[in-house]
Amino acid sequence: MDEFLIGEIIPVPYTFTPVYTLYCDGQEYQIQEYQLLFAVIGCTFGGNGSTTFRVPNLKGFEPHPNIRYAIVTDGIFPDRN
């Protein structure tokens, strides 16, 4: 996934999450498991900020019923300048 930025949201036409992505369904995850993604999005979408965080919930905003949004968990760390 070297071509995507960590935290980038991409449309995916699959019935599975591609490697290094999580569905944007508002689910809560452990910071320890996804430290780089947490470093980018923090608790913007929820979580307690010390052990958990949430990904955005984009269910219902898909452009087509067979497309889901996923957030990239591993790739290029975005420049903050």
N, CA, C and O atoms as a GROMACS GRO file, in nm:
protein
  324
    1MET      N    1   0.082  -0.119   0.000
    1MET     CA    2   0.000   0.000   0.000
    1MET      C    3   0.087   0.126   0.000
    1MET      O    4   0.044   0.229   0.050
    2ASP      N    5   0.205   0.118  -0.054
    2ASP     CA    6   0.296   0.232  -0.052
    2ASP      C    7   0.244   0.353  -0.127
    2ASP      O    8   0.296   0.463  -0.107
    3GLU      N    9   0.143   0.337  -0.212
    3GLU     CA   10   0.095   0.449  -0.291
    3GLU      C   11  -0.014   0.529  -0.221
    3GLU      O   12  -0.056   0.633  -0.274
    4PHE      N   13  -0.062   0.485  -0.105
    4PHE     CA   14  -0.168   0.555  -0.033
    4PHE      C   15  -0.114   0.617   0.095
    4PHE      O   16  -0.021   0.565   0.157
    5LEU      N   17  -0.175   0.728   0.134
    5LEU     CA   18  -0.142   0.792   0.261
    5LEU      C   19  -0.218   0.724   0.374
    5LEU      O   20  -0.333   0.684   0.357
    6ILE      N   21  -0.153   0.710   0.489
    6ILE     CA   22  -0.223   0.658   0.606
    6ILE      C   23  -0.335   0.755   0.639
    6ILE      O   24  -0.313   0.876   0.646
    7GLY      N   25  -0.454   0.704   0.660
    7GLY     CA   26  -0.571   0.786   0.691
    7GLY      C   27  -0.652   0.824   0.568
    7GLY      O   28  -0.760   0.881   0.580
    8GLU      N   29  -0.599   0.794   0.449
    8GLU     CA   30  -0.672   0.823   0.326
    8GLU      C   31  -0.794   0.732   0.317
    8GLU      O   32  -0.787   0.613   0.348
    9ILE      N   33  -0.904   0.788   0.273
    9ILE     CA   34  -1.027   0.710   0.258
    9ILE      C   35  -1.045   0.678   0.111
    9ILE      O   36  -1.044   0.767   0.026
   10ILE      N   37  -1.062   0.548   0.081
   10ILE     CA   38  -1.072   0.504  -0.057
   10ILE      C   39  -1.200   0.421  -0.077
   10ILE      O   40  -1.241   0.350   0.014
   11PRO      N   41  -1.262   0.431  -0.194
   11PRO     CA   42  -1.376   0.345  -0.223
   11PRO      C   43  -1.327   0.207  -0.266
   11PRO      O   44  -1.231   0.196  -0.343
   12VAL      N   45  -1.391   0.103  -0.217
   12VAL     CA   46  -1.353  -0.033  -0.254
   12VAL      C   47  -1.477  -0.112  -0.296
   12VAL      O   48  -1.578  -0.111  -0.226
   13PRO      N   49  -1.470  -0.181  -0.411
   13PRO     CA   50  -1.585  -0.256  -0.461
   13PRO      C   51  -1.580  -0.405  -0.424
   13PRO      O   52  -1.619  -0.490  -0.504
   14TYR      N   53  -1.533  -0.435  -0.303
   14TYR     CA   54  -1.514  -0.574  -0.264
   14TYR      C   55  -1.608  -0.611  -0.151
   14TYR      O   56  -1.666  -0.525  -0.085
   15THR      N   57  -1.620  -0.741  -0.128
   15THR     CA   58  -1.696  -0.790  -0.013
   15THR      C   59  -1.602  -0.817   0.104
   15THR      O   60  -1.643  -0.876   0.204
   16PHE      N   61  -1.477  -0.774   0.092
   16PHE     CA   62  -1.376  -0.791   0.197
   16PHE      C   63  -1.295  -0.662   0.205
   16PHE      O   64  -1.291  -0.585   0.110
   17THR      N   65  -1.230  -0.640   0.318
   17THR     CA   66  -1.142  -0.524   0.329
   17THR      C   67  -1.006  -0.560   0.272
   17THR      O   68  -0.949  -0.663   0.308
   18PRO      N   69  -0.954  -0.477   0.183
   18PRO     CA   70  -0.820  -0.502   0.132
   18PRO      C   71  -0.716  -0.496   0.245
   18PRO      O   72  -0.741  -0.435   0.349
   19VAL      N   73  -0.602  -0.558   0.224
   19VAL     CA   74  -0.494  -0.555   0.322
   19VAL      C   75  -0.460  -0.410   0.354
   19VAL      O   76  -0.460  -0.325   0.265
   20TYR      N   77  -0.433  -0.382   0.479
   20TYR     CA   78  -0.395  -0.249   0.527
   20TYR      C   79  -0.508  -0.146   0.517
   20TYR      O   80  -0.481  -0.027   0.501
   21THR      N   81  -0.632  -0.191   0.525
   21THR     CA   82  -0.745  -0.099   0.532
   21THR      C   83  -0.846  -0.150   0.634
   21THR      O   84  -0.847  -0.268   0.670
   22LEU      N   85  -0.932  -0.059   0.679
   22LEU     CA   86  -1.045  -0.093   0.765
   22LEU      C   87  -1.167  -0.026   0.705
   22LEU      O   88  -1.158   0.086   0.654
   23TYR      N   89  -1.282  -0.092   0.712
   23TYR     CA   90  -1.404  -0.030   0.663
   23TYR      C   91  -1.436   0.093   0.747
   23TYR      O   92  -1.414   0.094   0.868
   24CYS      N   93  -1.488   0.195   0.685
   24CYS     CA   94  -1.532   0.317   0.753
   24CYS      C   95  -1.674   0.296   0.802
   24CYS      O   96  -1.771   0.345   0.742
   25ASP      N   97  -1.685   0.223   0.913
   25ASP     CA   98  -1.816   0.188   0.967
   25ASP      C   99  -1.833   0.232   1.111
   25ASP      O  100  -1.925   0.186   1.180
   26GLY      N  101  -1.746   0.321   1.159
   26GLY     CA  102  -1.756   0.374   1.294
   26GLY      C  103  -1.709   0.280   1.403
   26GLY      O  104  -1.729   0.307   1.521
   27GLN      N  105  -1.645   0.171   1.365
   27GLN     CA  106  -1.603   0.071   1.463
   27GLN      C  107  -1.488   0.124   1.549
   27GLN      O  108  -1.409   0.208   1.505
   28GLU      N  109  -1.480   0.073   1.671
   28GLU     CA  110  -1.375   0.110   1.765
   28GLU      C  111  -1.260   0.010   1.756
   28GLU      O  112  -1.282  -0.111   1.743
   29TYR      N  113  -1.136   0.062   1.761
   29TYR     CA  114  -1.017  -0.022   1.752
   29TYR      C  115  -0.919   0.014   1.862
   29TYR      O  116  -0.924   0.123   1.920
   30GLN      N  117  -0.829  -0.079   1.891
   30GLN     CA  118  -0.724  -0.056   1.989
   30GLN      C  119  -0.613   0.030   1.928
   30GLN      O  120  -0.566   0.001   1.818
   31ILE      N  121  -0.573   0.134   1.998
   31ILE     CA  122  -0.465   0.220   1.950
   31ILE      C  123  -0.338   0.139   1.928
   31ILE      O  124  -0.267   0.160   1.830
   32GLN      N  125  -0.310   0.047   2.018
   32GLN     CA  126  -0.189  -0.034   2.010
   32GLN      C  127  -0.180  -0.110   1.877
   32GLN      O  128  -0.070  -0.131   1.825
   33GLU      N  129  -0.294  -0.152   1.822
   33GLU     CA  130  -0.294  -0.227   1.696
   33GLU      C  131  -0.275  -0.139   1.573
   33GLU      O  132  -0.222  -0.184   1.472
   34TYR      N  133  -0.319  -0.013   1.582
   34TYR     CA  134  -0.315   0.078   1.467
   34TYR      C  135  -0.256   0.212   1.507
   34TYR      O  136  -0.320   0.316   1.493
   35GLN      N  137  -0.132   0.209   1.559
   35GLN     CA  138  -0.068   0.329   1.612
   35GLN      C  139  -0.050   0.439   1.507
   35GLN      O  140  -0.070   0.556   1.537
   36LEU      N  141  -0.012   0.401   1.386
   36LEU     CA  142   0.011   0.502   1.282
   36LEU      C  143  -0.120   0.570   1.242
   36LEU      O  144  -0.124   0.692   1.226
   37LEU      N  145  -0.225   0.492   1.225
   37LEU     CA  146  -0.354   0.552   1.191
   37LEU      C  147  -0.402   0.643   1.304
   37LEU      O  148  -0.452   0.752   1.277
   38PHE      N  149  -0.386   0.600   1.428
   38PHE     CA  150  -0.426   0.684   1.541
   38PHE      C  151  -0.345   0.813   1.543
   38PHE      O  152  -0.398   0.919   1.576
   39ALA      N  153  -0.216   0.806   1.509
   39ALA     CA  154  -0.132   0.926   1.507
   39ALA      C  155  -0.184   1.028   1.406
   39ALA      O  156  -0.164   1.148   1.422
   40VAL      N  157  -0.251   0.981   1.302
   40VAL     CA  158  -0.304   1.071   1.199
   40VAL      C  159  -0.443   1.123   1.235
   40VAL      O  160  -0.467   1.243   1.224
   41ILE      N  161  -0.535   1.035   1.276
   41ILE     CA  162  -0.673   1.081   1.297
   41ILE      C  163  -0.710   1.102   1.444
   41ILE      O  164  -0.810   1.167   1.472
   42GLY      N  165  -0.631   1.049   1.536
   42GLY     CA  166  -0.660   1.067   1.678
   42GLY      C  167  -0.800   1.020   1.714
   42GLY      O  168  -0.847   0.918   1.666
   43CYS      N  169  -0.866   1.097   1.801
   43CYS     CA  170  -1.002   1.064   1.846
   43CYS      C  171  -1.106   1.148   1.774
   43CYS      O  172  -1.213   1.174   1.829
   44THR      N  173  -1.077   1.191   1.654
   44THR     CA  174  -1.170   1.274   1.578
   44THR      C  175  -1.307   1.211   1.569
   44THR      O  176  -1.408   1.281   1.572
   45PHE      N  177  -1.313   1.079   1.557
   45PHE     CA  178  -1.439   1.009   1.536
   45PHE      C  179  -1.485   0.930   1.658
   45PHE      O  180  -1.581   0.854   1.651
   46GLY      N  181  -1.416   0.949   1.771
   46GLY     CA  182  -1.456   0.883   1.896
   46GLY      C  183  -1.347   0.794   1.953
   46GLY      O  184  -1.236   0.786   1.899
   47GLY      N  185  -1.380   0.728   2.061
   47GLY     CA  186  -1.285   0.647   2.134
   47GLY      C  187  -1.243   0.721   2.260
   47GLY      O  188  -1.277   0.838   2.277
   48ASN      N  189  -1.169   0.654   2.348
   48ASN     CA  190  -1.130   0.720   2.472
   48ASN      C  191  -0.996   0.791   2.462
   48ASN      O  192  -0.960   0.866   2.553
   49GLY      N  193  -0.921   0.770   2.355
   49GLY     CA  194  -0.796   0.841   2.334
   49GLY      C  195  -0.676   0.786   2.408
   49GLY      O  196  -0.563   0.823   2.378
   50SER      N  197  -0.698   0.697   2.504
   50SER     CA  198  -0.585   0.638   2.574
   50SER      C  199  -0.561   0.493   2.530
   50SER      O  200  -0.447   0.448   2.524
   51THR      N  201  -0.669   0.422   2.501
   51THR     CA  202  -0.654   0.284   2.454
   51THR      C  203  -0.731   0.256   2.326
   51THR      O  204  -0.699   0.162   2.253
   52THR      N  205  -0.835   0.338   2.297
   52THR     CA  206  -0.918   0.312   2.179
   52THR      C  207  -0.944   0.439   2.098
   52THR      O  208  -0.933   0.551   2.147
   53PHE      N  209  -0.979   0.417   1.972
   53PHE     CA  210  -1.023   0.523   1.882
   53PHE      C  211  -1.122   0.463   1.784
   53PHE      O  212  -1.130   0.341   1.771
   54ARG      N  213  -1.195   0.547   1.714
   54ARG     CA  214  -1.292   0.501   1.615
   54ARG      C  215  -1.255   0.552   1.477
   54ARG      O  216  -1.196   0.659   1.462
   55VAL      N  217  -1.292   0.473   1.376
   55VAL     CA  218  -1.279   0.518   1.237
   55VAL      C  219  -1.408   0.591   1.200
   55VAL      O  220  -1.510   0.573   1.267
   56PRO      N  221  -1.406   0.672   1.095
   56PRO     CA  222  -1.530   0.741   1.057
   56PRO      C  223  -1.639   0.644   1.015
   56PRO      O  224  -1.611   0.534   0.966
   57ASN      N  225  -1.763   0.685   1.035
   57ASN     CA  226  -1.876   0.603   0.992
   57ASN      C  227  -1.933   0.663   0.864
   57ASN      O  228  -2.004   0.764   0.869
   58LEU      N  229  -1.902   0.602   0.751
   58LEU     CA  230  -1.950   0.650   0.622
   58LEU      C  231  -2.057   0.559   0.562
   58LEU      O  232  -2.088   0.568   0.443
   59LYS      N  233  -2.112   0.472   0.645
   59LYS     CA  234  -2.221   0.386   0.598
   59LYS      C  235  -2.339   0.474   0.559
   59LYS      O  236  -2.378   0.565   0.633
   60GLY      N  237  -2.395   0.448   0.443
   60GLY     CA  238  -2.507   0.526   0.393
   60GLY      C  239  -2.465   0.639   0.301
   60GLY      O  240  -2.550   0.703   0.239
   61PHE      N  241  -2.335   0.664   0.291
   61PHE     CA  242  -2.284   0.770   0.203
   61PHE      C  243  -2.216   0.714   0.078
   61PHE      O  244  -2.158   0.790   0.000
   62GLU      N  245  -2.223   0.583   0.058
   62GLU     CA  246  -2.158   0.519  -0.056
   62GLU      C  247  -2.224   0.566  -0.186
   62GLU      O  248  -2.345   0.588  -0.190
   63PRO      N  249  -2.144   0.581  -0.293
   63PRO     CA  250  -2.199   0.625  -0.421
   63PRO      C  251  -2.279   0.516  -0.492
   63PRO      O  252  -2.355   0.545  -0.585
   64HIS      N  253  -2.262   0.391  -0.448
   64HIS     CA  254  -2.328   0.276  -0.511
   64HIS      C  255  -2.343   0.168  -0.404
   64HIS      O  256  -2.255   0.156  -0.318
   65PRO      N  257  -2.449   0.089  -0.406
   65PRO     CA  258  -2.469  -0.013  -0.302
   65PRO      C  259  -2.357  -0.117  -0.292
   65PRO      O  260  -2.338  -0.176  -0.186
   66ASN      N  261  -2.282  -0.140  -0.399
   66ASN     CA  262  -2.175  -0.240  -0.397
   66ASN      C  263  -2.038  -0.181  -0.369
   66ASN      O  264  -1.937  -0.249  -0.387
   67ILE      N  265  -2.033  -0.057  -0.327
   67ILE     CA  266  -1.905   0.009  -0.296
   67ILE      C  267  -1.908   0.051  -0.150
   67ILE      O  268  -2.008   0.103  -0.100
   68ARG      N  269  -1.797   0.027  -0.081
   68ARG     CA  270  -1.780   0.069   0.058
   68ARG      C  271  -1.658   0.160   0.066
   68ARG      O  272  -1.570   0.156  -0.020
   69TYR      N  273  -1.654   0.240   0.171
   69TYR     CA  274  -1.535   0.322   0.196
   69TYR      C  275  -1.446   0.252   0.297
   69TYR      O  276  -1.494   0.193   0.394
   70ALA      N  277  -1.314   0.259   0.273
   70ALA     CA  278  -1.216   0.202   0.366
   70ALA      C  279  -1.111   0.308   0.395
   70ALA      O  280  -1.083   0.394   0.312
   71ILE      N  281  -1.052   0.300   0.513
   71ILE     CA  282  -0.947   0.393   0.553
   71ILE      C  283  -0.815   0.316   0.556
   71ILE      O  284  -0.809   0.204   0.606
   72VAL      N  285  -0.712   0.376   0.503
   72VAL     CA  286  -0.580   0.312   0.491
   72VAL      C  287  -0.510   0.314   0.627
   72VAL      O  288  -0.503   0.418   0.692
   73THR      N  289  -0.459   0.198   0.670
   73THR     CA  290  -0.394   0.186   0.800
   73THR      C  291  -0.242   0.178   0.790
   73THR      O  292  -0.172   0.198   0.890
   74ASP      N  293  -0.190   0.149   0.672
   74ASP     CA  294  -0.044   0.136   0.655
   74ASP      C  295  -0.008   0.185   0.516
   74ASP      O  296  -0.069   0.142   0.418
   75GLY      N  297   0.088   0.272   0.507
   75GLY     CA  298   0.129   0.328   0.378
   75GLY      C  299   0.225   0.442   0.404
   75GLY      O  300   0.315   0.429   0.487
   76ILE      N  301   0.207   0.552   0.335
   76ILE     CA  302   0.293   0.669   0.350
   76ILE      C  303   0.237   0.755   0.463
   76ILE      O  304   0.119   0.789   0.465
   77PHE      N  305   0.324   0.790   0.558
   77PHE     CA  306   0.280   0.878   0.666
   77PHE      C  307   0.272   1.019   0.612
   77PHE      O  308   0.371   1.069   0.558
   78PRO      N  309   0.157   1.086   0.624
   78PRO     CA  310   0.142   1.219   0.563
   78PRO      C  311   0.231   1.324   0.628
   78PRO      O  312   0.250   1.325   0.750
   79ASP      N  313   0.285   1.412   0.546
   79ASP     CA  314   0.366   1.523   0.593
   79ASP      C  315   0.274   1.624   0.661
   79ASP      O  316   0.169   1.657   0.606
   80ARG      N  317   0.311   1.672   0.776
   80ARG     CA  318   0.226   1.764   0.851
   80ARG      C  319   0.262   1.910   0.831
   80ARG      O  320   0.214   1.996   0.905
   81ASN      N  321   0.344   1.940   0.735
   81ASN     CA  322   0.381   2.080   0.709
   81ASN      C  323   0.281   2.149   0.623
   81ASN      O  324   0.297   2.267   0.592
   0.00000   0.00000   0.00000
